[in-house]
Amino acid sequence: MGKIVAAALVSHVPPLALPTNRRISPDGEDTDLVKGFERIRTRLDEVKPDVFVIVDSHWFTTSEHVVAGAARHRGTLTAEELPSLINGMAYDYPGAVALGAACEQAGARRGNFHSISDRPQIVNVTDVHLPHHYSTINVVAHLRHDNEKILAASVCQTAKPDNFMEFGATIREAIDQVDCRVAIFGSGAMSHRFHPFDKIVSAISLSYQPHGISSTDAYEYDMRVLELWKEGRHADVLERYPDYMRFFPEAWFGHYLIMLGALGGAKFKGAGHPMSRYENHVGTGNIHVWFDVAGVQ
């Protein structure tokens, strides 16, 4: 019944929560990620999704994959990571109730249980007190223009690549069972090594230019991954995953791997199209990349 109509890896960096005058770097530039979101929104308008699935690289769980399937997500965020930058940020948007429930049901059908007491590995949480992180809220704030419902998905910190891919495949199976048009987003960075404390607030760290990336090697590996994406060579990205981990892709690259699992895993060949510049943010590599999903049913 359902269909994935769009997919993208997107950045969620803290400056996206700030007004323009507070986003300007020491070298006088604004981030291109804001305009990049506008470019993505133009493409979304063409395919008309009614649900955003956002794989949130800041939402760490420990013993289970979780989707937030409440009917409404409402609250005020002060980010524990950066309370001086992100504080008092109100959010209020509808949840994807049917899809959240379908994810847990699909997990059960696929046999995703721990060995003790048949504890489920994929869980739908409808508790209205479950908070959202800015890695979801920033994406929603810049991309949700219509009535899209939101389903956030966690990144389990004990999971391995095959676990992430299975979670994505489970989300895909759930989409097949629900009448919905889904845009799935992996919300997170590429290489993700911050500058040390004594340098993190400095001209080079706060520059959006690539020379601010934490190391030349990290920048070069990000470029290799981007080239593979452009050619639709996701199987090669998976093959290089152990080597890429030397440069600490955010959240073990779970946001990408879960999204990829939903798109067909190593068999997916959708080309990636940069929707923004590749930018530095305090040492980390960030970009928006839109993936072709034609043929993904």
N, C-alpha and C positions, 0 to 999 in steps of 0.2 A: 504493500500500500504506500509506504513512505518512500522518500527518495532524498539522496544527498545531492543538492543542487550547487553547492559552493564549498570550497575548502581553502584555508589560508593559514600560514604561520604568521602571527602578528606579535608585535612588540607591545609592552604595557608599561614602559618606563615611567617613573614618578612625574617627570615634567609634563606628561600628558594630562595630569590633573590640575595643572596650573594655568593661570591666564597668560596671554602672550607675553606681556612685559616681564613676567618672571621666568619665562622659558629661554630668554635670550642668553646665549653663551658668552664667555669673556671675549671671544673673537667676533662678537656681533651677529651671530647667526641664530635663527630659530630652527628647531628640529623639523625635518621633512616628514616625520612620522604623522603629523597632523594632516598634512596634505595627502599623505599616503592613505590614511583612513578615508578621506574623501574619494580617492580613486577607487578604493575597494567598494565604498558605498554605491558608486555609480554602477559597478558590476553587479552588486546585489540587487539593485533596482531592476536589472534586466532579467534576473532569475527568480526574484520574488520569494525568498524563503519566509517561512512563518515561525521557525524555531532556530535559535542560535544554540549550538552545543559548544561550550567554551571549556577546553581542557586547561585547567588553571595550574600553572607551574609553581604557584605560591601556596596552593592548598595541599599540604602534605598530610597523608593518612599513613597508618602504620601496618595494619594487618588486613586491610580490605580496600578494594576500589569502591569509591562512593560517588553517587550522583545526588545532586540537591534537587529533589522533586517536589518541593512545596508549591502550593498554588500561588503564593506571592512571596517575593523577596523584598524586604523593606527594612531599612535601618539607617544608622549613621556611622560612618567609618572614621576612626582616627587610626592611622596605620602604626602598628607597634614598631615597625622597622624605621619609619621616618615620620614621627609625629609632628616635627616642626614644619614639614612640607605638606603632608596630607592629614588634615584634621577637620572634623565636623562635616565630612562629605556625605550628604544624604543620597540614598539610592532607593528606588521603588519601581519594580517592574514585575510582570507576571511570570510565573514558572510554567514549565512544561510537564504538567502532572501526568498525563498519559504516557509520555515517553520515559519519564523517570521510573514509573511503575514497570513499564515494559523492559527496561534495562535489567532490573532485578529478576524479573521472570525469565528473561533470556539467559541470564547467568545461571539460573537453576537448571534450565533445559540443557545447557551446554556442560553441566556437571562441574561448575566452578564452586567447589566446596573445599574447606580445609578438612584434614583427616580426622580431627577431633570433633565429635558431636555434630558432624555435618554442618559446621558453621559456614555460612555463605561467604564467598570471596568478593562478591559484587553486591552492593547494598544501596538501596534507595532511601534517603533520609528526608523526611518531610517536616522535621522540627523547625518551626518558624524562628527559633533562636540561633540557628546555624548561621554564622556571619559569612559575608562575602568579602573577598580580598580585592585590593585595588587592581590586581591582575585580571579580574573579571569586570570590575566596575568601570575601569578606564576603557575597556573594549566596548562595553555596552554604551557608555556615554558618547563615544565617537561614532559608533556604527548603528545603534538602534534608532531608526527614524520613524518606523511605522509601528505595528503592533506585535512585533516578534516576541515570542516567549523565550525564556532563558533557562537552559539547563547547564549548570556548572558541573564539571567532573574533576575529581581529585587526581593527584599523582602520588601513588603509594611509594613511600621512601624505602621499602624493603623489596620492591619488585625489580625484576630483571627485564631485559628487552622482550622476551617472549611473553611475560606476564602483561606488559604494557600492550603488546600487539593483540593479545587475547581479549583484553578489556575493550580495545577499539573494535575488534570483530564482534564482540557482544553488543556494543552500542549500535553497530551496523545492523545486526539481527533485530534489535529492538525497533530501529527505524523502519525496517521492513514490515513490522507488525502494526504500525500506527499511521494514521492518515496525516502526514506532515511533509513539509519541504524544508530540509535541514541545511543550514550553513554550519560547518564545523570548523572551529578555530583552535589551533594550538597556540596558546598565549604564553610566550616566553622568548628568551634570547637564544642566540647561538652560543659562542664561547662566553663564559660567564665567570671571569676572574676579576674581582675589584682591585683597584689600586689600594695600597696600604693606607692605614689611618692618617699618617702624616702627609700623604699626597692626594688623598681622595677629594679634598676640596682645593683644587689647584687649577691653573689655566688649562693645562693639558688634559687633566681628568675631566673637566667640565666642557671641553670642546666636543662638538659633535663629529669632528673630522676623524677619519680612521687612524691617524697617527696617535690618537689617545688610547687605542686598544692596549690591553695589559701587556701583550708581547707581540713581536713581529710574527712569531710562529703561530700564535693563536689567530691573528688576522689572516695569515696565508691559508690556514686550514679552513677557516670560515669561507674563504674565497673558493677553495676546492669543493666544499659541500654545495655552495651556491651554483657552481658550474654543473655539478651533477644534477642538481634539482632542475636547472634550466633544460637539461637534456632528458628529463624524466627518468633518471637512473637511480631510482630509490633503492633497488637491490644493492647497488654499489655503495650507497650511503650506509646501508645496514652492514655490509661486509666490513666497512671501515670504522664502524662504531667503536670497537675496542681502542683503536688508535686515536680516534677523535676525543675519547674520554680524557686524554692527557690535557685537554684544554677546557675541561669542565663545562660542557654544554649545560645550560640551566636545567635543573631538576632531572639530571641524568638523561636529558632529551626526551623525557616522558611525554611532554606536550606534543612533540612531533610524532613519536612512536605510536601513541594512542590514536592520534588522528590518522596516521598511516594505516594502522590496523583496521580502522573503519573504512578505509578506501580500498582495501584489498591486500595490504601488506606488500611483500616483495614483488608481487605481480603488478602492482600499480605502476603505471608509466606516465602519469600526468605530468606535463611539463610545468615548471615553476616560472612565474613571471614577477620580477621585482616590482612592487608597488610603491616603494620609497627608496631613498638612498640607503646604503649600508652605513650605519652610524656608530660611533663610540658613545657609550654612556657610562661614565666613571670606570672605564676599563673593559666593559662588556660589549659584545657585538650584537647589534640590533638592526632588524629590517622587517618589512612586511613582504611576504611572498604569496602570490595567488597561484593555486594549482588547478590545472585543467581537470575537470571531473567528467567530461563527456564519456559516456560508456559505463560509468559507475551507476548501477541501478540499486 
